[in-house]
Amino acid sequence: MKSKLNIFPLFFLGMILVLVSSIEASTLQEDTEPYVIGQVKTLEIESTIAEPKKQKDLSEENLKFQLDQRLIKQENVDGYHVETYREYEIYKDRKGDVKEVVPTSNYEYIRYKIYE
């Protein structure tokens, strides 16, 4: 009787393993995304294709890359002086001349309390 009690949990776990593996195999055969509880299946998957960047001239390979924060706006909002800075990528040649300035999507905001 005691040996049957020791075998029952192993049998139960084995049955759960068989059930889960059969469900997983059926989802793989359908060639769809695996279904997770609470997940809504999507009917159409959007794909994006990355386009390769244009080939740069050999002279542009010698450019140095540098990030810079530049002040673009100052305003007073709700008792605060707010300064907005934008990040720029600056490309310089070996002589130090600026060849290209590219704005990024990164912004930083600094607030100063105005005491009157």
Backbone as CSV, one residue per row, in Angstrom:
resi,resn,N_x,N_y,N_z,CA_x,CA_y,CA_z,C_x,C_y,C_z
1,MET,0.819,-1.192,0.000,0.000,0.000,0.000,0.867,1.261,0.000
2,LYS,1.967,1.224,0.771,2.833,2.380,0.854,3.571,2.605,-0.459
3,SER,3.920,1.531,-1.173,4.630,1.678,-2.445,3.719,2.306,-3.503
4,LYS,2.395,2.059,-3.429,1.463,2.678,-4.366,1.396,4.189,-4.138
5,LEU,1.496,4.628,-2.891,1.472,6.053,-2.594,2.720,6.755,-3.123
6,ASN,3.854,6.049,-3.168,5.085,6.640,-3.689,5.061,6.724,-5.213
7,ILE,4.360,5.825,-5.883,4.309,5.790,-7.341,3.288,6.792,-7.874
8,PHE,2.217,7.059,-7.149,1.152,7.937,-7.629,1.639,9.345,-7.998
9,PRO,2.457,10.030,-7.184,2.929,11.372,-7.595,3.767,11.333,-8.876
10,LEU,4.579,10.299,-9.043,5.381,10.179,-10.263,4.484,9.946,-11.474
11,PHE,3.460,9.111,-11.312,2.521,8.857,-12.401,1.769,10.139,-12.762
12,PHE,1.345,10.887,-11.755,0.624,12.137,-11.972,1.494,13.164,-12.709
13,LEU,2.746,13.328,-12.299,3.664,14.254,-12.968,3.949,13.815,-14.398
14,GLY,4.048,12.511,-14.612,4.268,11.993,-15.967,3.096,12.301,-16.878
15,MET,1.878,12.177,-16.369,0.697,12.481,-17.175,0.645,13.976,-17.530
16,ILE,1.005,14.831,-16.588,1.040,16.273,-16.865,2.093,16.581,-17.923
17,LEU,3.242,15.940,-17.839,4.308,16.146,-18.819,3.861,15.729,-20.214
18,VAL,3.172,14.598,-20.329,2.675,14.130,-21.627,1.643,15.109,-22.178
19,LEU,0.752,15.589,-21.333,-0.274,16.532,-21.764,0.341,17.837,-22.275
20,VAL,1.291,18.384,-21.541,1.926,19.644,-21.936,2.725,19.472,-23.220
21,SER,3.446,18.375,-23.363,4.243,18.172,-24.578,3.349,17.974,-25.803
22,SER,2.186,17.341,-25.636,1.290,17.179,-26.785,0.689,18.520,-27.205
23,ILE,0.368,19.378,-26.242,-0.148,20.713,-26.571,0.924,21.535,-27.275
24,GLU,2.147,21.446,-26.792,3.241,22.196,-27.414,3.510,21.699,-28.827
25,ALA,3.467,20.394,-29.026,3.706,19.839,-30.360,2.615,20.271,-31.332
26,SER,1.373,20.348,-30.868,0.294,20.757,-31.767,0.426,22.224,-32.165
27,THR,0.903,23.081,-31.261,1.095,24.489,-31.632,2.254,24.647,-32.593
28,LEU,3.282,23.825,-32.477,4.400,23.908,-33.411,3.996,23.418,-34.793
29,GLN,3.105,22.444,-34.866,2.663,21.926,-36.155,1.796,22.942,-36.886
30,GLU,1.087,23.788,-36.159,0.234,24.792,-36.778,1.038,25.952,-37.344
31,ASP,2.334,26.003,-37.063,3.224,27.064,-37.530,2.714,28.432,-37.079
32,THR,2.367,28.532,-35.800,1.923,29.797,-35.226,2.757,30.085,-34.000
33,GLU,2.525,31.253,-33.440,3.200,31.606,-32.207,2.620,30.770,-31.070
34,PRO,3.437,30.405,-30.075,2.897,29.659,-28.940,1.876,30.502,-28.185
35,TYR,0.837,29.860,-27.717,-0.252,30.549,-27.030,0.006,30.532,-25.533
36,VAL,-0.009,31.697,-24.918,0.188,31.833,-23.487,-1.141,32.286,-22.895
37,ILE,-1.431,31.838,-21.692,-2.692,32.196,-21.056,-2.777,33.715,-20.940
38,GLY,-3.864,34.291,-21.409,-4.049,35.725,-21.374,-3.543,36.433,-22.614
39,GLN,-2.894,35.705,-23.504,-2.360,36.305,-24.727,-3.390,36.188,-25.840
40,VAL,-3.550,37.234,-26.594,-4.471,37.218,-27.720,-3.676,36.859,-28.961
41,LYS,-4.172,35.889,-29.714,-3.468,35.504,-30.929,-3.648,36.590,-31.976
42,THR,-2.582,36.882,-32.673,-2.644,37.893,-33.720,-2.900,37.223,-35.051
43,LEU,-3.727,37.857,-35.862,-4.051,37.294,-37.162,-2.980,37.597,-38.187
44,GLU,-2.358,38.726,-38.048,-1.355,39.119,-39.025,-0.154,39.689,-38.297
45,ILE,1.021,39.251,-38.670,2.241,39.729,-38.049,2.897,40.713,-39.007
46,GLU,3.113,41.926,-38.515,3.762,42.922,-39.347,5.267,42.698,-39.301
47,SER,5.886,42.762,-40.444,7.333,42.609,-40.484,7.949,43.873,-41.059
48,THR,9.086,44.206,-40.518,9.805,45.367,-41.023,11.134,44.902,-41.573
49,ILE,11.518,45.499,-42.644,12.776,45.143,-43.276,13.712,46.331,-43.136
50,ALA,14.867,46.069,-42.566,15.848,47.133,-42.400,16.571,47.359,-43.718
51,GLU,16.649,48.606,-44.089,17.351,48.935,-45.315,18.806,49.237,-44.981
52,PRO,19.721,48.725,-45.767,21.129,49.018,-45.491,21.428,50.491,-45.740
53,LYS,22.342,51.027,-44.942,22.716,52.423,-45.103,23.526,52.594,-46.383
54,LYS,23.503,53.800,-46.888,24.262,54.092,-48.096,25.754,53.940,-47.820
55,GLN,26.473,53.513,-48.826,27.917,53.387,-48.701,28.527,54.781,-48.602
56,LYS,29.368,54.973,-47.609,30.009,56.267,-47.440,31.330,56.283,-48.206
57,ASP,31.756,57.471,-48.543,33.039,57.618,-49.217,34.155,57.194,-48.281
58,LEU,35.301,56.842,-48.859,36.442,56.444,-48.044,36.943,57.605,-47.195
59,SER,36.752,58.826,-47.659,37.212,59.982,-46.892,36.391,60.156,-45.610
60,GLU,35.150,59.677,-45.582,34.306,59.816,-44.401,34.647,58.804,-43.310
61,GLU,35.434,57.785,-43.633,35.802,56.793,-42.627,36.735,57.381,-41.579
62,ASN,37.414,58.467,-41.889,38.369,59.069,-40.968,37.725,60.113,-40.061
63,LEU,36.413,60.184,-40.037,35.724,61.163,-39.209,35.658,60.693,-37.764
64,LYS,35.797,61.649,-36.836,35.667,61.360,-35.404,34.239,61.676,-34.983
65,PHE,33.699,60.842,-34.124,32.315,60.955,-33.663,32.306,61.526,-32.253
66,GLN,31.398,62.476,-32.003,31.296,63.097,-30.691,29.834,63.456,-30.425
67,LEU,29.381,63.301,-29.174,28.023,63.691,-28.786,28.069,65.040,-28.087
68,ASP,27.055,65.859,-28.340,27.004,67.185,-27.749,25.559,67.507,-27.369
69,GLN,25.384,68.182,-26.223,24.070,68.651,-25.787,23.980,70.138,-26.103
70,ARG,22.909,70.543,-26.770,22.734,71.951,-27.120,21.393,72.450,-26.601
71,LEU,21.412,73.676,-26.066,20.200,74.311,-25.557,19.321,74.713,-26.733
72,ILE,18.060,74.236,-26.723,17.169,74.569,-27.835,15.966,75.406,-27.401
73,LYS,15.621,75.380,-26.088,14.436,76.129,-25.658,14.525,76.441,-24.170
74,GLN,14.054,77.642,-23.790,13.912,78.041,-22.392,12.502,78.580,-22.207
75,GLU,11.834,78.146,-21.129,10.477,78.617,-20.877,10.172,78.556,-19.389
76,ASN,9.167,79.307,-18.963,8.695,79.287,-17.582,7.380,78.529,-17.532
77,VAL,7.354,77.452,-16.718,6.176,76.597,-16.626,5.865,76.344,-15.154
78,ASP,4.683,76.779,-14.702,4.183,76.503,-13.345,5.196,76.848,-12.254
79,GLY,5.814,78.005,-12.334,6.750,78.436,-11.301,8.142,77.857,-11.449
80,TYR,8.444,77.253,-12.566,9.766,76.693,-12.827,10.320,77.267,-14.124
81,HIS,11.631,77.460,-14.148,12.327,77.816,-15.384,12.824,76.494,-15.976
82,VAL,12.373,76.152,-17.176,12.687,74.860,-17.794,13.590,75.091,-19.000
83,GLU,14.733,74.390,-19.012,15.651,74.432,-20.143,15.602,73.083,-20.850
84,THR,15.477,73.110,-22.168,15.415,71.887,-22.958,16.692,71.769,-23.780
85,TYR,17.369,70.637,-23.624,18.599,70.367,-24.361,18.367,69.190,-25.299
86,ARG,18.972,69.251,-26.481,18.873,68.154,-27.444,20.270,67.618,-27.720
87,GLU,20.353,66.310,-27.899,21.636,65.671,-28.171,21.902,65.661,-29.676
88,TYR,23.137,65.968,-30.038,23.550,65.980,-31.440,24.781,65.104,-31.613
89,GLU,24.855,64.415,-32.750,26.058,63.685,-33.139,26.875,64.619,-34.018
90,ILE,28.127,64.833,-33.639,28.992,65.732,-34.397,30.133,64.911,-34.980
91,TYR,30.312,65.019,-36.289,31.376,64.312,-36.990,32.428,65.322,-37.421
92,LYS,33.682,65.088,-36.996,34.789,65.978,-37.334,35.856,65.193,-38.077
93,ASP,36.580,65.903,-38.960,37.691,65.257,-39.650,38.941,65.352,-38.775
94,ARG,40.070,64.903,-39.307,41.306,64.887,-38.515,41.791,66.287,-38.154
95,LYS,41.441,67.267,-38.952,41.861,68.645,-38.684,40.998,69.296,-37.607
96,GLY,39.859,68.700,-37.290,38.957,69.262,-36.292,37.816,70.053,-36.889
97,ASP,37.721,70.072,-38.212,36.623,70.772,-38.870,35.353,69.928,-38.792
98,VAL,34.231,70.573,-38.488,32.951,69.875,-38.392,32.464,69.550,-39.798
99,LYS,32.229,68.262,-40.066,31.765,67.822,-41.376,30.261,67.591,-41.408
100,GLU,29.710,67.114,-40.275,28.282,66.801,-40.257,27.755,66.905,-38.830
101,VAL,26.553,67.451,-38.672,25.873,67.529,-37.380,24.510,66.871,-37.553
102,VAL,24.274,65.796,-36.757,23.037,65.029,-36.884,22.283,65.089,-35.559
103,PRO,21.061,65.631,-35.531,20.284,65.640,-34.288,19.760,64.237,-33.969
104,THR,19.762,63.884,-32.689,19.204,62.604,-32.250,17.833,62.854,-31.634
105,SER,17.196,61.804,-31.193,15.867,61.932,-30.582,15.944,62.041,-29.061
106,ASN,17.148,62.217,-28.515,17.310,62.310,-27.066,17.224,63.760,-26.603
107,TYR,16.367,63.997,-25.612,16.193,65.318,-25.017,16.446,65.220,-23.524
108,GLU,16.941,66.307,-22.929,17.086,66.405,-21.484,16.443,67.708,-21.037
109,TYR,15.784,67.654,-19.881,15.084,68.813,-19.353,15.634,69.123,-17.969
110,ILE,15.955,70.396,-17.734,16.425,70.838,-16.421,15.445,71.885,-15.915
111,ARG,14.945,71.673,-14.667,13.988,72.606,-14.065,14.658,73.341,-12.910
112,TYR,14.421,74.632,-12.859,14.881,75.465,-11.760,13.656,76.127,-11.134
113,LYS,13.531,76.041,-9.813,12.416,76.669,-9.099,12.617,78.178,-9.094
114,ILE,11.568,78.913,-9.442,11.619,80.374,-9.447,11.053,80.865,-8.117
115,TYR,11.907,81.529,-7.303,11.468,82.091,-6.020,11.215,83.579,-6.210
116,GLU,10.041,84.031,-5.858,9.699,85.452,-6.013,9.442,86.077,-4.680
